[in-house]
């Protein structure tokens, strides 16, 4: 079944495809009303509307919009992300690309019964979430490229990153730490980039947080005298080790707070081991936007980080 899932992720080609539409991290779910309201609908929500990690207030990983099959026509078929549930004599699950529009991802869930479809969905839940997330990062990067920030500042770090034009250089120090910021209606989205000397000492989350907080104390002050940004102590950050752009990388996602001030919000940090150049590349984004949803800001930050090119 897993091979069918992967092999089904192919491009459906025709001469012309309209441009797909949809908000970032939104999925249209084509399913009968009675199935949506039953155990199958509950399982789809459990998988795709589970909590987006690292936010101070709970937000769904994906926003789900149900569409009954009888009205899944014309414009409704042009959604960028679609889950299509249907009855079938054989239990199958597979992705289709660009069937009705481009870019487009359709996860097809077919089966004899709700029970069979649920069992297959559980087996491929992690892979399908990863595929949808990857597509959303690509979509966000495409939108960013429509109006990018023109700056030479990253060259001093030997890096290239693509930021939206709404960002401005907010602060820079003699050690080549860079802080870019864009204002929002209720606060700001912030992006930090800097390098550190490489150390062969094994790194763990505690050590990385200590380094992160020392930079925050020296470089990211709060509004009040003696205030500065630190990792929030009450919540342990999510930690993952991965290979990113061929580099060993440690990824932290969690919440920050400001010492001696009432400020807090989510952050995302990539701690990248550039062994060849004997340095650590640190890319970090954090959001301050009280009483506002922050999921899409965090997707934007990850899209910026994943645009990295090491020069």
N, C-alpha and C positions, 0 to 999 in steps of 0.2 A: 504493500500500500504506500509505503514511503517513497519507493521509486516512481510509482504512478504520480504521487504528489509533486515530485521534482520534475519529472519529464513533462508533466502537464503545463509547466510554467513556460509556455512558449508564446511567441507573438503571432496573433491572428492578423493576416495581411489582407488588405484590400487597397484599392486605388486611392481612396480618400477617407480620412477620419477627421471629424471635428475636434477641436481642442476640448479636453476634459475640463470639468469644473468641480468646485467643492472647497470648503474651508480646510485648513491644515488640521490633520489628525481627526478627520471625519470620515465615517464609513456608512454607505447606504446598505441596508440589509433587506434584500428582496425575499420575502417570506409571507406565507399566509397568516392572517390575523390570529387564527386559533393556535398555530404553531408558535408564533411570537409570544403569545400569552401563556404558553405552557412550559414544560421542562426544557424543550429545545431552545426557546427564546431565552430562558433563564441561563442556560449554559453559554450561549453566545455572549450574553451580557457579562457573565462571570469571567470569560476569557478576555474580551476586548474592552470592557468598561471597568476592568480592575483599576486599582489606584495607580496613578502616575507617580513614580518614585521620587522622593526628595522634595516634595512641596510642603509648605507649612499648613496649607489647608487642602483637604481632599479634593482632587479633580480626577476625572476618568482618563484612562490612557487614550481612548478614542471616544469621540462623540458618535453615537449610533442613531441613524435615522431609518425607521422601518418603512418599507414600500411594499404594499400588496402586489403580487404578480400581475394582476389585471391592469394596473396602471403603470407598470414598468415598460413604458414606451417613450419614444421620441426623446425629449430633453432629459427625462429621468434616467435614461441609459447613458448619459454623458458624464456621470459621476466619476471621479478619479479612482476612488476605492469602493468596491462593491463586494458584498458577500451574497451569493445567490443560492438559496436553499430550495431543493425540489425533490419530489418523489421519483424513485427509479428502481428497477428490478435488481440493480447491482449497487452495492455500497462503493462509492468512489469519491475522491476528493482531489482537486487539482486547481492550479492557477491558470488563468488565461491573461495574456497581455494585449491591450489595445484592441479589444473586440469591437467596441462601439465608438471609442474616442481614443485620443492619445495625449499624454500618457495615461494609461489605465491599468489597474490590477483588479481582476475578478477572482475571488475565491469561490469555487463551486463545491457545494456540499450536497451530494446526492445519496439517497438511500431508501430502503424499503420501509423503514420506521424511524421514529424520533430516536429510539434507543440506539439504533445502528449509527445514525448520523452523529449523535452525541459521542459515542465511543471513538469514532474516527476523528472528530474535532479535538478531543482530548489528546489524541496521539500526535497531532500536528500543530497544536496550539502555539508552542514556542517558535517553531519555524515560521508559521504564518504571521505571528506578531513581528518577528524580525524582518520579514519581507515587506510588510506594510510600513514599518518604521523606516527602513532603508529608502523606500519610495518617497516618504514624506520629507526626509532630509534632502533628497535630490530635488524635489519640488520646491522646497524653501530656498535652496541654493539657486535654482533657476529664477525665482522671483527676486532674490537679492541682486542678481547680475543685471537686472533691468536698470538699476541705479546704484552703482558701487562707489565707495569712498576712494578717492584718489589720494594716496599718501605714500611717501617714501620711508616712513618711520620704521616699518618692519625690516627694512634692509639692514639696519644697524644690528639686528639680531640674526641676520642671515636667513630670514623667513619671508614667506609670502602668504598673506591671508586676505580673504575677500570679505569685507564688511559692507553693510548698507550705507548709503551716503548720509543717512541721518546721524551717524556716529561722528563725534568730534574728539580730537585728542584732548583729554581732560588734564592729564598730568604725566610728567616724564622726569626721571632722575638721572644722575650722572652715571649710574650703573646700568643704564639702558632698560629700566623697567618702564613699561608703557601702560597707560590707563586710558581707554577710550570709553565714551559714554554717549548714550542717546536719551533724550528726555521722553517720558511718556506723560499721559494726562495726569497721572497720580504719582509719578516718581521717575525712575530711570532704569535702563538696562546698561550694565557695565561689563567691560571686557578687559582683562589684564593679560599681558604677554611679557615674559622675561626669561632669562636663562640663569642657571646656577652651575657651579663646577660639578663635574661628575664624581661621584663617590661609589666605589665598588661595594660598600657596605650594603647588606641586604636591607631592603626597605619593607616596612609594613605600614598599615593604615595609621597607627599611632605616630610613627616617625614622620610620615608625610604631613599629617595634620599639624604636628609641631612646627615643621618648616613653613607650612601655609600660614599659620597664625603669626609666626615671627615676621613674615612679609607684610601681613595685614597690619601689625602693630607699627611697622616702620613706614609703610607706604599708603595705607588706606585709612585715614583718620575719619572719625565721625563728626557730627555737627558740634558737639560740646568739647571743651578743653579736656584733654586727657582721654578722649574716647577713640576707639579704633575697632576695626572689624576682626572677629574671630569666628571659629567654627562653633556652632551652638552646642553646648555641653549636654543638654537634655536628650538629644537624639543622635544616635550613632549613624554616621554616614554610610550609604551603600558603597561598597568597594568591589572593584573588579580589575583583574589583570588580563590584558589582551595584547595582541599584536596590532599596531596601528601604523599605517604607512611604512611597514617593515620594521618598526621600532617596538621594543618592549615598552609597554605603557601601563600605567596605573590610573584607573578612572575612579574618581570620587564624586558622589552626588548626595547632597544633603542640604542642611539649612545653616545659615550664618546669623550672627547677632552682633550688636555693637556694645562694647564695654562702656558703661556710664552713659547710655542713651537707650531710648526705646525704638530701636530699629532692628528689623530682621527680614529674612527672605530666603529663597532657595539659591543654591550655587551648583555649578558643574565644573569640575577640574580635570584636566588631562596632564599627567606627570610623565613626560616622555624621555626615555633614556637614549640619548644620542651618543652612543659609545665612540663612534668614529671621530666625532669632534670634541670628545671628552667634556660633555656638558649635559645638563638636564634642561629640557625645554618645558616651560610651564605655561599652559593656557588655561585661563579661568574666567568664567562668566558668572555674574551674580545679579539678581534682580531685587530692586526695592520699589514696590508698587502696592501700598496698603489697600485692602478691600478690593483688589482687582485679581482676576484670574491670571495665572502666571504660566500655564502650560505652554502656550505658543511662544512666549519669550524664551523659555528654556529650549524649545525646538530650534529657535533662531540661533541661540548660543551654540548649540551642538552643530548646526549647519556651518557656522563660522569656523569652529574648531576643525571640522572635517574638510574644510577647504585648504588646510595647511599644505604648503610645499616648502621643503627644506632646500635652501639654495647652496 
